[in-house]
């Protein structure tokens, strides 16, 4: 469908701390690249974001620091907004959910659902701190994890082993507010009946949006293949949007109910008179959510059901969620300070925002978790940005000034050759490749196509070697006279002119193509070429006459400097030094019984095993089997059903998009009435948790393991 308007959102960062590079790679950067690309295409685009400023972690931090929750969110809004501005995020508005306009918008939304009789009122038992006379949200409760014995697990999650918990599972639970033992007490809340929208959600997602990314579609399918349950939309507390219902004193909306409404309130703040054009025109506006995989269920299932129940708003057309970005082989952990913070990066590497944008795009976790390392950061910068892209642009400008008097030379059609045509064709083809990939949200492939074009420019220059041609002498002799050019010099000068003309046109096209990805670099290139930013409009891409003959260009300047080893070592040491080590848990029995090696086999025995790489595209629990998950594995050439005994270690939704190694030629076997066609390879860590045996970097589905 050809939409008139395109409403792009990035998941709201939580105003409980600074943003780290995982946030940038997960949703801000792909959203910004896409928004810039769509604007360059001349589309009507709004890029909406803001800070999520309610919820329990903010009140916990406020109590620890002896300040108010508003003090906390004010502090981090300033840090977050400045960090994102420094990184070139081109929001049309970056708002806040603590603003009055958001409270009013969320309150109106809740009231509409309430008046339509959609909510269900329920009384449930929840933990209560008698000393402080307050109900405790899950994060206000700590205790010993029943799975790994971590003494500091939260009521919703153990950050040591990663297990999802509920407060009733904790051993010796205590209140984080008073350190007292909580009791159970009845409380009333309003629930959204998600189960009543299950059929609509199945049609909306499973039938109407089969074009969604595998990791998104698969996670949604695993939820929708099981029964959905009503979800509480309110909680006890005083920090948040107050519930606008009689008898709801001391209750606020759950943060994941009001936070996505922040997209609407921010649009209202930006466009008070025309915001409905973007949120209520179901035929004219496309809504695209960018986010990380931990937000998929909220943006694909809960929020769309809320919007549909309300009835006035459009629902998301695309949700190109990314997976997680790890750091130096370990998961990002804000509680352990294992993160690369953006506000610190821009201080440590001034003027190098595009380097971080480049590396994070090149490592973007589009289909599976990916890894950021400082050594790879240095390698990609020095060997790709400096040695390929920057090197080509600099060589072109240096040679243009040396061989063509600092002006765009004439292109002589009569001596055009096949090599010229090939490079010209690649300039045009690259535009089509970028468009196709960006329309499919394949940002990495788009970026690689641009670097490949710059690489082709370097190869062309190296083959043509214009610096070896004699050319026409333009420097007067000692008498102030110019010697008349020879026929050979004229011929050589024409070859030089053609070579440099093509290289300069390539530079102009590279600026257009790279602009959505590296906006600061594109602006530097515009300055070098003495052109206005309007040249960066997408329609100009593939134009082979962007720089007119005779136009003088500025002197060359390096686009990028080299990153030295000492800078990288300093960052690695900083990361290690800032790591907060967790409190030691009770010792867990190490693996010992499984260490015995099985009897030796011959190579011929081993050669019978066919190991293949695949990607899990859907997962669901097997009825009446606590340990089994039914998986669909994409082997590239076919889809396989595999039953795997990993349900005690992984929930279905967290393994969608996981790349695995499997035995592909294992004889079929029926388990709980399901035919399993293969076996997933797993390893066991010291705590007994099963770990996927998977390639460290992306491999092709169906590829053999040698």
LINPEJO-V221624 format. One record per backbone hydrogen bond with DSSP energy under -0.5 kcal/mol. CO is the residue of the C=O (numbers start at 1). NH is the residue of the N-H. If there is no record, write none. Layout:
CO:NH
CO:NH
This chain:
1:3
4:44
5:286
6:8
6:46
7:288
8:48
9:290
13:52
14:16
14:17
19:342
20:23
20:24
21:25
22:26
23:27
23:28
24:29
27:31
28:32
29:33
30:34
31:35
32:36
33:37
34:38
35:39
36:40
37:41
38:43
39:42
40:538
40:539
43:45
44:6
46:8
46:48
47:92
47:93
48:10
49:95
50:13
51:53
51:97
52:15
55:58
55:59
56:60
57:61
58:62
59:63
60:64
61:65
62:66
62:67
63:66
68:72
69:73
70:74
71:75
72:76
73:77
74:78
75:79
76:80
77:81
78:82
79:83
80:84
81:85
82:86
83:87
84:89
85:88
89:91
93:49
95:51
96:99
99:102
99:103
100:104
101:105
102:106
103:107
104:108
105:109
106:110
107:111
108:112
109:113
110:114
111:115
112:116
113:118
114:117
118:193
120:191
122:189
124:187
126:185
127:136
128:130
128:183
129:133
129:134
134:129
135:137
137:140
138:141
138:155
140:176
141:155
142:174
143:153
144:171
145:149
149:586
150:145
150:153
153:143
156:165
157:154
157:159
158:162
163:158
166:169
166:170
167:170
171:144
174:142
175:179
180:175
180:182
183:128
185:126
187:124
189:122
190:233
190:234
191:120
191:193
192:194
192:231
193:196
194:197
195:198
197:201
198:202
199:203
200:204
201:205
201:206
202:206
202:207
203:207
203:208
205:209
207:210
209:212
213:216
213:217
214:218
215:219
216:220
217:221
218:222
218:619
219:223
220:224
221:225
223:226
231:192
233:254
235:252
238:240
239:55
240:242
241:253
243:245
245:248
248:251
250:237
251:243
252:235
254:257
254:258
255:259
258:262
259:262
260:263
260:264
261:265
262:266
263:267
264:268
265:269
266:270
267:271
271:275
274:277
274:278
275:278
275:279
276:280
279:314
280:282
281:285
284:4
284:5
285:287
286:7
286:288
287:317
287:318
288:9
288:290
290:11
291:322
292:295
293:296
295:299
296:300
297:301
297:302
298:303
301:305
302:306
303:307
304:308
305:309
306:310
307:311
307:313
318:289
319:321
322:293
324:326
324:370
326:372
327:330
330:327
333:338
334:337
336:580
337:339
338:333
339:341
340:21
341:345
342:346
343:347
344:348
345:349
347:350
349:352
352:356
353:357
354:358
355:359
356:360
357:361
358:362
359:363
361:364
364:366
365:323
370:326
372:328
373:377
374:378
375:379
376:380
377:381
378:382
379:383
380:384
380:385
381:386
382:387
384:388
384:389
385:390
386:391
388:392
389:393
390:394
391:395
392:396
393:397
394:398
395:399
396:400
397:401
398:402
399:403
400:404
400:406
401:405
404:407
406:553
407:409
408:550
410:412
411:413
412:415
413:416
417:421
418:422
419:423
420:424
421:425
422:426
423:427
424:428
425:429
426:430
427:431
428:432
429:433
430:434
431:435
432:436
433:437
434:438
435:439
436:440
437:440
437:442
438:441
441:443
442:446
443:447
444:448
445:449
446:450
447:451
448:452
449:453
450:454
451:455
452:456
453:457
454:458
455:459
456:460
457:461
458:462
459:463
460:464
461:465
465:468
466:469
474:476
477:480
481:477
481:483
486:490
487:491
488:492
489:493
490:494
491:495
492:496
493:497
494:498
495:499
496:500
497:501
498:502
499:503
500:504
501:505
502:506
503:507
504:508
505:509
506:510
507:511
508:512
509:513
510:514
511:515
514:517
514:518
518:522
519:523
520:524
521:525
522:526
523:527
524:528
525:529
526:530
526:531
527:530
528:554
532:535
533:536
534:537
537:540
538:541
540:543
543:546
546:548
548:551
551:408
562:564
564:567
564:568
565:569
566:570
567:571
568:572
569:573
570:574
571:575
572:576
573:577
574:578
575:579
576:579
579:581
592:595
593:596
602:606
603:607
604:608
605:608
606:609
609:611
610:664
610:665
611:705
612:662
613:702
614:660
615:617
615:634
616:657
618:632
620:630
621:623
622:625
625:628
627:647
628:622
629:631
629:644
630:620
631:633
631:642
632:617
632:618
632:634
633:635
633:640
634:615
635:637
638:635
640:633
640:642
641:677
642:631
642:644
644:629
644:646
646:649
646:650
651:654
651:655
652:655
653:656
655:658
658:616
660:614
661:681
662:612
662:664
663:666
663:679
669:676
671:674
674:671
674:676
676:669
679:663
681:693
683:691
685:688
689:685
691:683
692:694
693:661
700:703
703:613
704:706
